[in-house]
Amino acid sequence: MNTITTISNDAYQYSMYFLTYAIVLSATVMYFNYTDMMNSFSYSTLGFVLFSVVVIVFSSIYYSPLLKEKSPNMTTAYIAAGLIMFASGISSIFAMVTPEEAQQVGIALLALTGITLIIIFAFFFYIFGSYLKQKRGLIGFIINFIFFIPCMLLDFIEYIKREYNLTTRTELILAFIEILVIIAYFTITPSMDSGVTYILKQPVFLNKKTVALPNVSSLSITQSDGKTIMPSNFSISMWVYLNLQTSSFMNPDGSSHEVEIFNYGNGKPKINYTNNVMDNAARDMYLFYFTDSAKKPNYQLSLPGQKWNNIVFNYRSNNVDLFINGKLETTFTFNETDLLPQYSTNDTISTGKDGGLNGAICNITYNSSNLENHQIVHNYNLLMLKNPPLL
């Protein structure tokens, strides 16, 4: 009797510890993933990793005596391992899936979420079933109501085990089902259409002009009564890599000429590069044009060379946000001089120039809606260490 009580107490203690871990981990990642605080997910990444590592290491040490002996406590160890996998998997899902993607496959995700909850309750009932069955009255009715479907799942698993003479532990079967649910979630997510169009995916060199999109009619541009209609809110994202430029950019009059990196419809937007070696403040400059009516760059800055830099344009009804490596660099408002861009289905998108820059560009995407701050930060963090930065 004392042994049973000890096992029950251990099961309660261990399961509550890992259940708390699952809740805290999921809630932390969800908060940082869905907040619009600038670079919030960047700051949380290190803490998320360290927290997970500490918990896993501590858990390994804590459970190592149980893993070395064949005792009833092994059941608790298996259940704890399942909770760890569940917490890590769900947290990763919330970190990767955007709200727009979730809306695209709402029914499927709702079904997977429901299955996940059923498995969680089945785990819980498997541990504390003996205690819960003793409840009577209203509390007992509520318990029976909540755990009705999870109990059906447990009964079905036991039925399958009897039919096929399986000796596999029930908790391992539940953990296996949970893994299948998580795999299904990750399988569905990449296939979602969230309005993203790849203009150019694989890297191309910038010393040769590449027409990435002969005309933009494949984007969300339509014609109505002879007029071209462009969404008022859209975004363009890309990754650019420049080596040290050895060619001269000096014109005979002493000025520095511009070389093209990216061009959508002659400035909607456009990125050029210049390198005035006679002026330290004008070396290695990226020049940004936000509209085709601009006679001079709307914004310019210097970016580090020999690394992939992420550039995102977020066009809104009367302004455009420029993000560099996950950070909001500037917001430009169109005015009487620099008018709103005029779009056409005959516009082209091109990169580089023949005999141009020593570098590359890749992962150019068009989104028919604005990217949220947390999405831009997350995408940058996800790809910043990859070469090239591709999924």
Residue pairs with C-beta under 8 A, 6 or more apart in sequence:
7 72
7 73
7 76
8 130
8 131
10 73
10 76
11 75
11 76
11 79
11 127
11 128
12 127
12 128
14 76
14 77
14 79
14 80
15 76
15 79
15 80
15 83
15 124
15 127
17 80
18 59
18 79
18 80
18 83
18 84
18 87
19 83
21 55
21 83
21 84
21 87
22 83
22 84
22 86
22 87
22 90
25 48
25 51
25 52
25 55
25 87
25 88
25 91
26 87
26 90
26 91
26 94
28 44
28 47
28 48
28 51
28 91
29 44
29 48
29 91
29 92
29 94
29 95
30 91
30 94
32 40
32 41
32 43
32 44
32 48
33 41
33 94
33 95
33 374
33 378
34 99
34 374
35 374
36 372
36 373
36 374
37 373
38 327
38 328
38 373
38 377
39 326
39 327
39 377
40 374
40 377
41 95
41 374
41 377
41 378
41 381
42 326
42 377
42 381
45 381
48 91
52 88
55 84
56 84
59 80
59 84
63 77
63 80
66 73
66 74
66 76
66 77
67 74
67 77
75 169
75 171
76 127
78 169
78 171
78 172
78 175
79 123
79 126
79 127
79 171
81 175
82 123
82 171
82 174
82 175
82 178
83 123
85 175
85 178
85 179
85 182
86 116
86 120
86 178
86 182
89 178
89 179
89 182
89 185
90 116
90 182
93 182
93 185
93 186
93 189
95 378
96 189
96 378
96 382
97 189
98 194
98 372
98 375
100 194
100 195
100 369
101 189
101 192
101 194
102 109
104 192
104 193
104 194
105 188
105 192
108 188
109 185
109 188
112 181
112 184
112 185
112 188
115 181
116 178
116 181
118 149
118 150
118 153
119 150
119 153
119 174
119 177
119 178
119 181
121 146
121 147
121 149
121 150
122 150
122 151
122 153
122 154
122 174
123 171
123 174
124 147
124 150
125 132
125 147
125 150
125 151
125 154
126 154
126 170
126 171
126 174
132 143
132 147
135 143
154 170
157 170
157 173
157 174
158 170
160 166
161 167
161 168
161 170
161 173
190 391
194 367
195 220
195 367
195 368
195 369
196 365
196 366
196 367
197 218
197 219
197 365
197 366
197 367
197 368
198 364
198 365
199 212
199 213
199 236
199 349
199 364
199 365
199 366
200 210
200 212
200 213
200 351
200 361
200 362
200 363
200 364
201 362
201 363
201 364
201 390
202 362
202 388
202 390
203 241
203 360
203 361
203 362
203 388
204 210
204 212
204 351
204 352
204 360
204 361
204 362
205 352
205 359
205 360
206 242
206 261
206 351
206 352
206 353
206 356
206 357
206 358
206 359
206 360
206 361
207 352
207 353
207 354
207 355
207 356
207 357
207 358
207 359
208 352
208 353
208 354
208 356
209 260
209 350
209 351
209 352
209 353
209 354
209 356
210 350
210 351
210 352
211 348
211 349
211 350
212 349
212 350
212 351
212 364
213 219
213 348
213 349
214 348
215 345
215 346
215 347
215 348
216 264
216 265
216 343
216 344
216 345
216 347
216 348
216 349
217 345
219 366
219 368
220 230
220 231
220 234
220 368
221 228
221 229
221 230
221 343
221 344
221 345
222 228
222 229
223 229
223 345
228 343
228 344
228 345
230 341
230 343
231 368
231 369
232 315
232 316
232 317
233 315
233 316
233 317
233 369
233 370
234 315
234 366
234 367
234 368
234 369
234 370
235 312
235 313
235 314
235 315
235 366
235 367
235 369
235 370
235 371
236 264
236 269
236 312
236 313
236 315
236 364
236 365
236 366
236 367
237 310
237 311
237 312
237 313
237 363
237 364
237 365
237 367
237 371
237 376
237 379
238 262
238 310
238 311
238 312
238 361
238 362
238 363
238 364
238 365
239 308
239 309
239 310
239 311
239 361
239 362
239 363
239 383
239 388
239 389
240 261
240 262
240 271
240 303
240 308
240 309
240 311
240 359
240 360
240 361
241 306
241 307
241 308
241 309
241 359
241 360
241 361
241 362
241 388
242 273
242 284
242 303
242 305
242 306
242 357
242 358
242 359
243 305
243 306
243 358
243 359
244 305
244 306
244 358
245 273
245 275
245 284
245 357
245 358
246 358
247 358
248 277
249 256
249 257
249 259
249 274
249 275
249 276
249 277
250 256
250 257
250 276
250 277
250 278
251 257
254 278
255 276
256 274
256 275
256 276
256 277
256 278
256 282
257 274
258 272
258 273
258 274
258 287
259 272
259 273
259 274
259 353
259 356
259 357
260 270
260 271
260 272
260 273
260 350
260 351
260 352
260 353
260 356
261 271
261 272
261 273
261 286
261 351
261 352
261 357
261 359
261 361
262 269
262 270
262 271
262 349
262 350
262 351
262 361
262 364
263 270
263 271
263 349
263 350
263 351
264 270
264 347
264 348
264 349
265 292
265 341
265 343
265 344
265 347
265 348
265 349
266 292
266 347
267 289
267 290
267 291
267 292
267 293
267 294
267 341
268 290
268 291
268 292
268 341
268 342
268 343
268 347
269 288
269 289
269 290
269 291
269 313
269 320
270 288
270 289
271 286
271 287
271 288
271 289
271 311
272 286
272 287
272 289
272 297
273 284
273 285
273 286
273 287
273 357
274 282
274 285
274 287
275 282
275 283
275 284
275 285
276 282
276 283
276 285
277 283
283 302
284 302
284 303
284 305
285 300
285 301
285 302
286 300
286 301
286 302
286 303
287 297
287 299
287 300
288 297
288 298
288 299
288 300
288 322
289 297
289 298
290 298
290 299
290 313
290 320
290 322
290 332
290 334
290 338
290 341
291 298
291 334
291 338
291 339
291 340
291 341
292 341
292 342
293 337
293 338
293 339
293 341
293 342
294 338
298 332
298 338
299 322
299 329
299 330
299 332
301 324
301 329
303 309
303 324
308 383
308 384
308 387
308 388
308 389
309 324
309 325
310 323
310 324
310 325
310 326
310 379
310 380
310 383
310 384
310 389
311 322
311 323
311 324
312 321
312 322
312 323
312 324
312 371
312 376
313 320
313 321
313 322
313 323
314 320
314 321
314 322
314 323
314 370
314 371
314 376
315 341
315 370
316 370
318 333
318 334
318 340
319 331
319 332
319 333
319 334
320 331
320 332
320 334
321 328
321 330
321 331
322 328
322 329
322 330
322 331
322 332
323 329
323 376
325 380
325 384
326 376
326 377
326 380
326 381
326 384
328 373
332 338
334 340
349 364
351 361
351 364
352 361
360 388
362 388
362 389
362 390
363 383
363 388
363 389
363 390
371 379
382 391
383 389
383 390
383 391
